[in-house]
Amino acid sequence: MEPNDPQLRELLREWQTPAVSPELEARMLRPRRSWSSFLLYGYIRVPVPVVYCLLALAIFAGWRLSTRTSPSVPCVADCNHALTGAC
């Protein structure tokens, strides 16, 4: 096929696009929802690997927070020995 094919140019001039259906036009031109409606009913698509990574990160963070030890408090017996001077 040549880039300057006269038959092709003539055919393209005669070609008409199909009419747009009213349903399609209504879906494309419908009014947008408000932000409050989006916050209640909207959704954001996230790839599955991203969800798995976030889930693994949340599990790891929960594990790390649960294994932290509180600062050690001296035992009452140790305090008594320190006060009396007995070791």
Biopython code that builds the backbone (N, CA, C, O; Angstrom):
import numpy as np
from Bio.PDB.StructureBuilder import StructureBuilder

atoms = [
    (1, "MET", "N", (0.844, -1.172, 0.000)),
    (1, "MET", "CA", (0.000, 0.000, 0.000)),
    (1, "MET", "C", (0.894, 1.241, 0.000)),
    (1, "MET", "O", (1.829, 1.349, 0.793)),
    (2, "GLU", "N", (0.600, 2.134, -0.866)),
    (2, "GLU", "CA", (1.369, 3.370, -0.974)),
    (2, "GLU", "C", (0.821, 4.408, -0.012)),
    (2, "GLU", "O", (-0.374, 4.404, 0.284)),
    (3, "PRO", "N", (1.672, 5.294, 0.477)),
    (3, "PRO", "CA", (1.176, 6.341, 1.371)),
    (3, "PRO", "C", (0.256, 7.330, 0.659)),
    (3, "PRO", "O", (-0.615, 7.919, 1.299)),
    (4, "ASN", "N", (0.425, 7.524, -0.625)),
    (4, "ASN", "CA", (-0.386, 8.484, -1.376)),
    (4, "ASN", "C", (-1.339, 7.767, -2.325)),
    (4, "ASN", "O", (-1.466, 8.147, -3.489)),
    (5, "ASP", "N", (-1.993, 6.754, -1.839)),
    (5, "ASP", "CA", (-2.905, 5.962, -2.665)),
    (5, "ASP", "C", (-4.207, 6.746, -2.883)),
    (5, "ASP", "O", (-4.919, 7.022, -1.918)),
    (6, "PRO", "N", (-4.528, 7.106, -4.122)),
    (6, "PRO", "CA", (-5.733, 7.905, -4.388)),
    (6, "PRO", "C", (-7.024, 7.144, -4.084)),
    (6, "PRO", "O", (-8.002, 7.747, -3.643)),
    (7, "GLN", "N", (-7.041, 5.835, -4.311)),
    (7, "GLN", "CA", (-8.258, 5.065, -4.013)),
    (7, "GLN", "C", (-8.535, 5.055, -2.505)),
    (7, "GLN", "O", (-9.680, 5.178, -2.071)),
    (8, "LEU", "N", (-7.482, 4.910, -1.730)),
    (8, "LEU", "CA", (-7.640, 4.907, -0.279)),
    (8, "LEU", "C", (-8.119, 6.262, 0.220)),
    (8, "LEU", "O", (-8.982, 6.328, 1.095)),
    (9, "ARG", "N", (-7.580, 7.326, -0.317)),
    (9, "ARG", "CA", (-8.027, 8.666, 0.069)),
    (9, "ARG", "C", (-9.508, 8.868, -0.252)),
    (9, "ARG", "O", (-10.252, 9.426, 0.554)),
    (10, "GLU", "N", (-9.920, 8.422, -1.402)),
    (10, "GLU", "CA", (-11.338, 8.557, -1.802)),
    (10, "GLU", "C", (-12.234, 7.749, -0.873)),
    (10, "GLU", "O", (-13.298, 8.214, -0.465)),
    (11, "LEU", "N", (-11.802, 6.545, -0.545)),
    (11, "LEU", "CA", (-12.575, 5.706, 0.363)),
    (11, "LEU", "C", (-12.687, 6.342, 1.753)),
    (11, "LEU", "O", (-13.743, 6.287, 2.383)),
    (12, "LEU", "N", (-11.604, 6.937, 2.217)),
    (12, "LEU", "CA", (-11.631, 7.590, 3.529)),
    (12, "LEU", "C", (-12.524, 8.825, 3.521)),
    (12, "LEU", "O", (-13.136, 9.143, 4.541)),
    (13, "ARG", "N", (-12.609, 9.506, 2.425)),
    (13, "ARG", "CA", (-13.504, 10.675, 2.335)),
    (13, "ARG", "C", (-14.970, 10.242, 2.394)),
    (13, "ARG", "O", (-15.806, 10.953, 2.952)),
    (14, "GLU", "N", (-15.275, 9.099, 1.831)),
    (14, "GLU", "CA", (-16.661, 8.618, 1.808)),
    (14, "GLU", "C", (-17.089, 7.984, 3.132)),
    (14, "GLU", "O", (-18.282, 7.905, 3.424)),
    (15, "TRP", "N", (-16.130, 7.535, 3.926)),
    (15, "TRP", "CA", (-16.451, 6.811, 5.158)),
    (15, "TRP", "C", (-17.099, 7.732, 6.175)),
    (15, "TRP", "O", (-16.631, 8.850, 6.395)),
    (16, "GLN", "N", (-18.164, 7.270, 6.788)),
    (16, "GLN", "CA", (-18.885, 8.028, 7.819)),
    (16, "GLN", "C", (-18.777, 7.282, 9.149)),
    (16, "GLN", "O", (-18.877, 6.056, 9.197)),
    (17, "THR", "N", (-18.576, 8.022, 10.194)),
    (17, "THR", "CA", (-18.510, 7.394, 11.520)),
    (17, "THR", "C", (-19.907, 6.991, 11.949)),
    (17, "THR", "O", (-20.878, 7.655, 11.585)),
    (18, "PRO", "N", (-20.029, 5.907, 12.722)),
    (18, "PRO", "CA", (-21.351, 5.510, 13.191)),
    (18, "PRO", "C", (-21.894, 6.519, 14.204)),
    (18, "PRO", "O", (-21.139, 7.196, 14.901)),
    (19, "ALA", "N", (-23.200, 6.597, 14.264)),
    (19, "ALA", "CA", (-23.844, 7.534, 15.192)),
    (19, "ALA", "C", (-23.633, 7.073, 16.631)),
    (19, "ALA", "O", (-23.564, 5.876, 16.911)),
    (20, "VAL", "N", (-23.534, 8.036, 17.529)),
    (20, "VAL", "CA", (-23.342, 7.742, 18.949)),
    (20, "VAL", "C", (-24.701, 7.418, 19.558)),
    (20, "VAL", "O", (-25.671, 8.153, 19.371)),
    (21, "SER", "N", (-24.757, 6.316, 20.284)),
    (21, "SER", "CA", (-26.024, 5.939, 20.914)),
    (21, "SER", "C", (-26.330, 6.886, 22.072)),
    (21, "SER", "O", (-25.407, 7.396, 22.706)),
    (22, "PRO", "N", (-27.593, 7.126, 22.356)),
    (22, "PRO", "CA", (-27.955, 8.020, 23.466)),
    (22, "PRO", "C", (-27.473, 7.501, 24.825)),
    (22, "PRO", "O", (-27.142, 8.295, 25.706)),
    (23, "GLU", "N", (-27.431, 6.186, 25.001)),
    (23, "GLU", "CA", (-26.974, 5.628, 26.271)),
    (23, "GLU", "C", (-25.502, 5.948, 26.515)),
    (23, "GLU", "O", (-25.105, 6.299, 27.627)),
    (24, "LEU", "N", (-24.699, 5.821, 25.457)),
    (24, "LEU", "CA", (-23.279, 6.115, 25.585)),
    (24, "LEU", "C", (-23.070, 7.590, 25.885)),
    (24, "LEU", "O", (-22.262, 7.942, 26.744)),
    (25, "GLU", "N", (-23.775, 8.429, 25.202)),
    (25, "GLU", "CA", (-23.641, 9.862, 25.429)),
    (25, "GLU", "C", (-24.062, 10.229, 26.848)),
    (25, "GLU", "O", (-23.429, 11.074, 27.482)),
    (26, "ALA", "N", (-25.120, 9.605, 27.351)),
    (26, "ALA", "CA", (-25.579, 9.893, 28.717)),
    (26, "ALA", "C", (-24.544, 9.439, 29.742)),
    (26, "ALA", "O", (-24.314, 10.127, 30.736)),
    (27, "ARG", "N", (-23.918, 8.284, 29.507)),
    (27, "ARG", "CA", (-22.908, 7.803, 30.448)),
    (27, "ARG", "C", (-21.669, 8.690, 30.439)),
    (27, "ARG", "O", (-21.070, 8.930, 31.488)),
    (28, "MET", "N", (-21.287, 9.171, 29.279)),
    (28, "MET", "CA", (-20.078, 9.984, 29.178)),
    (28, "MET", "C", (-20.293, 11.406, 29.681)),
    (28, "MET", "O", (-19.361, 12.027, 30.193)),
    (29, "LEU", "N", (-21.480, 11.917, 29.546)),
    (29, "LEU", "CA", (-21.738, 13.313, 29.899)),
    (29, "LEU", "C", (-22.522, 13.477, 31.192)),
    (29, "LEU", "O", (-23.010, 14.572, 31.473)),
    (30, "ARG", "N", (-22.656, 12.424, 31.983)),
    (30, "ARG", "CA", (-23.406, 12.542, 33.236)),
    (30, "ARG", "C", (-22.628, 13.410, 34.226)),
    (30, "ARG", "O", (-21.401, 13.484, 34.169)),
    (31, "PRO", "N", (-23.344, 14.054, 35.119)),
    (31, "PRO", "CA", (-22.661, 14.915, 36.091)),
    (31, "PRO", "C", (-21.806, 14.088, 37.054)),
    (31, "PRO", "O", (-22.157, 12.961, 37.405)),
    (32, "ARG", "N", (-20.711, 14.650, 37.462)),
    (32, "ARG", "CA", (-19.812, 13.955, 38.377)),
    (32, "ARG", "C", (-20.362, 13.982, 39.798)),
    (32, "ARG", "O", (-21.121, 14.876, 40.171)),
    (33, "ARG", "N", (-19.964, 12.985, 40.579)),
    (33, "ARG", "CA", (-20.387, 12.915, 41.972)),
    (33, "ARG", "C", (-19.600, 13.932, 42.798)),
    (33, "ARG", "O", (-18.511, 14.357, 42.414)),
    (34, "SER", "N", (-20.168, 14.308, 43.926)),
    (34, "SER", "CA", (-19.472, 15.232, 44.816)),
    (34, "SER", "C", (-18.411, 14.471, 45.609)),
    (34, "SER", "O", (-18.393, 13.240, 45.616)),
    (35, "TRP", "N", (-17.522, 15.221, 46.282)),
    (35, "TRP", "CA", (-16.463, 14.590, 47.073)),
    (35, "TRP", "C", (-17.039, 13.793, 48.231)),
    (35, "TRP", "O", (-16.521, 12.731, 48.577)),
    (36, "SER", "N", (-18.108, 14.300, 48.831)),
    (36, "SER", "CA", (-18.694, 13.564, 49.955)),
    (36, "SER", "C", (-19.270, 12.232, 49.471)),
    (36, "SER", "O", (-19.187, 11.229, 50.179)),
    (37, "SER", "N", (-19.835, 12.218, 48.304)),
    (37, "SER", "CA", (-20.342, 10.966, 47.743)),
    (37, "SER", "C", (-19.189, 10.018, 47.434)),
    (37, "SER", "O", (-19.303, 8.810, 47.643)),
    (38, "PHE", "N", (-18.083, 10.560, 46.939)),
    (38, "PHE", "CA", (-16.917, 9.728, 46.662)),
    (38, "PHE", "C", (-16.369, 9.122, 47.951)),
    (38, "PHE", "O", (-15.972, 7.957, 47.967)),
    (39, "LEU", "N", (-16.345, 9.906, 49.035)),
    (39, "LEU", "CA", (-15.822, 9.394, 50.305)),
    (39, "LEU", "C", (-16.691, 8.271, 50.856)),
    (39, "LEU", "O", (-16.189, 7.379, 51.541)),
    (40, "LEU", "N", (-17.989, 8.307, 50.565)),
    (40, "LEU", "CA", (-18.878, 7.268, 51.071)),
    (40, "LEU", "C", (-18.952, 6.054, 50.151)),
    (40, "LEU", "O", (-18.992, 4.919, 50.626)),
    (41, "TYR", "N", (-18.971, 6.282, 48.851)),
    (41, "TYR", "CA", (-19.231, 5.197, 47.903)),
    (41, "TYR", "C", (-18.099, 4.949, 46.905)),
    (41, "TYR", "O", (-18.176, 4.008, 46.116)),
    (42, "GLY", "N", (-17.056, 5.770, 46.923)),
    (42, "GLY", "CA", (-15.995, 5.652, 45.932)),
    (42, "GLY", "C", (-15.012, 4.549, 46.260)),
    (42, "GLY", "O", (-15.039, 3.968, 47.345)),
    (43, "TYR", "N", (-14.157, 4.275, 45.318)),
    (43, "TYR", "CA", (-13.111, 3.277, 45.515)),
    (43, "TYR", "C", (-11.900, 3.668, 44.683)),
    (43, "TYR", "O", (-12.002, 4.406, 43.704)),
    (44, "ILE", "N", (-10.755, 3.152, 45.100)),
    (44, "ILE", "CA", (-9.501, 3.383, 44.391)),
    (44, "ILE", "C", (-8.945, 2.014, 44.040)),
    (44, "ILE", "O", (-8.795, 1.161, 44.915)),
    (45, "ARG", "N", (-8.647, 1.805, 42.809)),
    (45, "ARG", "CA", (-8.103, 0.515, 42.385)),
    (45, "ARG", "C", (-6.617, 0.458, 42.707)),
    (45, "ARG", "O", (-5.857, 1.367, 42.375)),
    (46, "VAL", "N", (-6.221, -0.629, 43.361)),
    (46, "VAL", "CA", (-4.831, -0.829, 43.756)),
    (46, "VAL", "C", (-4.400, -2.202, 43.252)),
    (46, "VAL", "O", (-5.127, -3.179, 43.431)),
    (47, "PRO", "N", (-3.232, -2.290, 42.629)),
    (47, "PRO", "CA", (-2.759, -3.608, 42.165)),
    (47, "PRO", "C", (-2.574, -4.571, 43.342)),
    (47, "PRO", "O", (-2.197, -4.155, 44.438)),
    (48, "VAL", "N", (-2.835, -5.836, 43.113)),
    (48, "VAL", "CA", (-2.769, -6.854, 44.161)),
    (48, "VAL", "C", (-1.383, -6.925, 44.806)),
    (48, "VAL", "O", (-1.322, -7.034, 46.031)),
    (49, "PRO", "N", (-0.271, -6.871, 44.076)),
    (49, "PRO", "CA", (1.030, -6.916, 44.748)),
    (49, "PRO", "C", (1.235, -5.772, 45.743)),
    (49, "PRO", "O", (1.885, -5.959, 46.772)),
    (50, "VAL", "N", (0.698, -4.614, 45.453)),
    (50, "VAL", "CA", (0.808, -3.490, 46.379)),
    (50, "VAL", "C", (0.042, -3.800, 47.662)),
    (50, "VAL", "O", (0.523, -3.503, 48.755)),
    (51, "VAL", "N", (-1.135, -4.389, 47.539)),
    (51, "VAL", "CA", (-1.919, -4.762, 48.714)),
    (51, "VAL", "C", (-1.159, -5.788, 49.544)),
    (51, "VAL", "O", (-1.135, -5.687, 50.771)),
    (52, "TYR", "N", (-0.540, -6.770, 48.901)),
    (52, "TYR", "CA", (0.231, -7.782, 49.627)),
    (52, "TYR", "C", (1.417, -7.150, 50.353)),
    (52, "TYR", "O", (1.702, -7.513, 51.494)),
    (53, "CYS", "N", (2.103, -6.223, 49.720)),
    (53, "CYS", "CA", (3.235, -5.552, 50.363)),
    (53, "CYS", "C", (2.776, -4.737, 51.567)),
    (53, "CYS", "O", (3.427, -4.762, 52.612)),
    (54, "LEU", "N", (1.672, -4.019, 51.436)),
    (54, "LEU", "CA", (1.152, -3.246, 52.564)),
    (54, "LEU", "C", (0.709, -4.153, 53.702)),
    (54, "LEU", "O", (0.914, -3.827, 54.871)),
    (55, "LEU", "N", (0.110, -5.279, 53.372)),
    (55, "LEU", "CA", (-0.309, -6.239, 54.393)),
    (55, "LEU", "C", (0.907, -6.817, 55.111)),
    (55, "LEU", "O", (0.907, -6.925, 56.337)),
    (56, "ALA", "N", (1.941, -7.189, 54.361)),
    (56, "ALA", "CA", (3.158, -7.716, 54.975)),
    (56, "ALA", "C", (3.821, -6.660, 55.858)),
    (56, "ALA", "O", (4.326, -6.985, 56.933)),
    (57, "LEU", "N", (3.827, -5.409, 55.420)),
    (57, "LEU", "CA", (4.398, -4.334, 56.207)),
    (57, "LEU", "C", (3.621, -4.129, 57.502)),
    (57, "LEU", "O", (4.220, -3.911, 58.555)),
    (58, "ALA", "N", (2.294, -4.195, 57.434)),
    (58, "ALA", "CA", (1.470, -4.040, 58.632)),
    (58, "ALA", "C", (1.706, -5.192, 59.607)),
    (58, "ALA", "O", (1.783, -4.970, 60.816)),
    (59, "ILE", "N", (1.820, -6.408, 59.100)),
    (59, "ILE", "CA", (2.085, -7.563, 59.972)),
    (59, "ILE", "C", (3.460, -7.426, 60.617)),
    (59, "ILE", "O", (3.604, -7.677, 61.813)),
    (60, "PHE", "N", (4.462, -7.035, 59.852)),
    (60, "PHE", "CA", (5.807, -6.868, 60.388)),
    (60, "PHE", "C", (5.836, -5.771, 61.453)),
    (60, "PHE", "O", (6.449, -5.943, 62.507)),
    (61, "ALA", "N", (5.176, -4.649, 61.180)),
    (61, "ALA", "CA", (5.144, -3.554, 62.151)),
    (61, "ALA", "C", (4.432, -3.992, 63.425)),
    (61, "ALA", "O", (4.877, -3.655, 64.522)),
    (62, "GLY", "N", (3.346, -4.729, 63.304)),
    (62, "GLY", "CA", (2.651, -5.237, 64.485)),
    (62, "GLY", "C", (3.518, -6.188, 65.285)),
    (62, "GLY", "O", (3.499, -6.164, 66.516)),
    (63, "TRP", "N", (4.275, -7.022, 64.597)),
    (63, "TRP", "CA", (5.165, -7.966, 65.285)),
    (63, "TRP", "C", (6.266, -7.213, 66.025)),
    (63, "TRP", "O", (6.584, -7.534, 67.170)),
    (64, "ARG", "N", (6.850, -6.202, 65.359)),
    (64, "ARG", "CA", (7.925, -5.439, 65.990)),
    (64, "ARG", "C", (7.421, -4.663, 67.202)),
    (64, "ARG", "O", (8.114, -4.571, 68.215)),
    (65, "LEU", "N", (6.230, -4.112, 67.103)),
    (65, "LEU", "CA", (5.684, -3.361, 68.237)),
    (65, "LEU", "C", (5.323, -4.285, 69.394)),
    (65, "LEU", "O", (5.416, -3.889, 70.556)),
    (66, "SER", "N", (4.916, -5.507, 69.086)),
    (66, "SER", "CA", (4.513, -6.423, 70.152)),
    (66, "SER", "C", (5.717, -7.044, 70.857)),
    (66, "SER", "O", (5.578, -7.510, 71.988)),
    (67, "THR", "N", (6.887, -7.067, 70.230)),
    (67, "THR", "CA", (8.051, -7.689, 70.851)),
    (67, "THR", "C", (8.926, -6.692, 71.594)),
    (67, "THR", "O", (9.939, -7.084, 72.173)),
    (68, "ARG", "N", (8.569, -5.435, 71.593)),
    (68, "ARG", "CA", (9.365, -4.453, 72.324)),
    (68, "ARG", "C", (9.197, -4.683, 73.817)),
    (68, "ARG", "O", (8.102, -4.973, 74.300)),
    (69, "THR", "N", (10.298, -4.549, 74.535)),
    (69, "THR", "CA", (10.240, -4.714, 75.980)),
    (69, "THR", "C", (10.194, -3.351, 76.630)),
    (69, "THR", "O", (10.793, -2.394, 76.139)),
    (70, "SER", "N", (9.487, -3.271, 77.725)),
    (70, "SER", "CA", (9.432, -2.013, 78.454)),
    (70, "SER", "C", (10.716, -1.859, 79.252)),
    (70, "SER", "O", (11.393, -2.850, 79.530)),
    (71, "PRO", "N", (11.064, -0.627, 79.625)),
    (71, "PRO", "CA", (12.278, -0.459, 80.418)),
    (71, "PRO", "C", (12.153, -1.265, 81.711)),
    (71, "PRO", "O", (11.104, -1.283, 82.356)),
    (72, "SER", "N", (13.243, -1.922, 82.067)),
    (72, "SER", "CA", (13.179, -2.800, 83.234)),
    (72, "SER", "C", (13.046, -1.981, 84.516)),
    (72, "SER", "O", (13.726, -0.974, 84.713)),
    (73, "VAL", "N", (12.157, -2.442, 85.366)),
    (73, "VAL", "CA", (11.919, -1.807, 86.657)),
    (73, "VAL", "C", (12.637, -2.663, 87.692)),
    (73, "VAL", "O", (12.502, -3.886, 87.691)),
    (74, "PRO", "N", (13.399, -2.023, 88.574)),
    (74, "PRO", "CA", (14.108, -2.840, 89.563)),
    (74, "PRO", "C", (13.134, -3.587, 90.470)),
    (74, "PRO", "O", (12.062, -3.087, 90.809)),
    (75, "CYS", "N", (13.523, -4.751, 90.838)),
    (75, "CYS", "CA", (12.713, -5.599, 91.691)),
    (75, "CYS", "C", (12.657, -4.998, 93.101)),
    (75, "CYS", "O", (13.598, -4.330, 93.530)),
    (76, "VAL", "N", (11.571, -5.233, 93.808)),
    (76, "VAL", "CA", (11.412, -4.712, 95.167)),
    (76, "VAL", "C", (12.484, -5.295, 96.082)),
    (76, "VAL", "O", (12.993, -4.614, 96.972)),
    (77, "ALA", "N", (12.817, -6.548, 95.854)),
    (77, "ALA", "CA", (13.852, -7.180, 96.670)),
    (77, "ALA", "C", (15.184, -6.497, 96.447)),
    (77, "ALA", "O", (15.955, -6.330, 97.392)),
    (78, "ASP", "N", (15.471, -6.101, 95.227)),
    (78, "ASP", "CA", (16.719, -5.417, 94.946)),
    (78, "ASP", "C", (16.736, -4.050, 95.617)),
    (78, "ASP", "O", (17.789, -3.609, 96.076)),
    (79, "CYS", "N", (15.601, -3.374, 95.683)),
    (79, "CYS", "CA", (15.524, -2.074, 96.348)),
    (79, "CYS", "C", (15.781, -2.225, 97.837)),
    (79, "CYS", "O", (16.470, -1.394, 98.429)),
    (80, "ASN", "N", (15.240, -3.273, 98.457)),
    (80, "ASN", "CA", (15.436, -3.493, 99.884)),
    (80, "ASN", "C", (16.897, -3.759, 100.185)),
    (80, "ASN", "O", (17.423, -3.279, 101.189)),
    (81, "HIS", "N", (17.556, -4.519, 99.324)),
    (81, "HIS", "CA", (18.976, -4.797, 99.545)),
    (81, "HIS", "C", (19.775, -3.516, 99.402)),
    (81, "HIS", "O", (20.736, -3.305, 100.142)),
    (82, "ALA", "N", (19.406, -2.672, 98.484)),
    (82, "ALA", "CA", (20.159, -1.442, 98.284)),
    (82, "ALA", "C", (19.965, -0.495, 99.463)),
    (82, "ALA", "O", (20.898, 0.210, 99.850)),
    (83, "LEU", "N", (18.744, -0.472, 100.046)),
    (83, "LEU", "CA", (18.490, 0.413, 101.159)),
    (83, "LEU", "C", (19.180, -0.043, 102.430)),
    (83, "LEU", "O", (19.666, 0.791, 103.194)),
    (84, "THR", "N", (19.236, -1.325, 102.675)),
    (84, "THR", "CA", (19.844, -1.843, 103.905)),
    (84, "THR", "C", (21.336, -2.017, 103.782)),
    (84, "THR", "O", (22.045, -2.190, 104.773)),
    (85, "GLY", "N", (21.800, -1.970, 102.554)),
    (85, "GLY", "CA", (23.213, -2.147, 102.346)),
    (85, "GLY", "C", (23.645, -3.590, 102.312)),
    (85, "GLY", "O", (24.837, -3.871, 102.182)),
    (86, "ALA", "N", (22.707, -4.520, 102.425)),
    (86, "ALA", "CA", (23.033, -5.934, 102.385)),
    (86, "ALA", "C", (23.058, -6.403, 100.949)),
    (86, "ALA", "O", (22.128, -6.129, 100.190)),
    (87, "CYS", "N", (24.067, -7.079, 100.580)),
    (87, "CYS", "CA", (24.169, -7.611, 99.215)),
    (87, "CYS", "C", (24.221, -9.098, 99.250)),
    (87, "CYS", "O", (24.308, -9.738, 98.202)),
]
sb = StructureBuilder()
sb.init_structure("model")
sb.init_model(0)
sb.init_chain("A")
sb.init_seg("    ")
for serial, (resi, resn, name, xyz) in enumerate(atoms, 1):
    if name == "N":
        sb.init_residue(resn, " ", resi, " ")
    sb.init_atom(name, np.array(xyz, "f"), 0.0, 1.0, " ", f" {name:<3s}", serial, name[0])
structure = sb.get_structure()
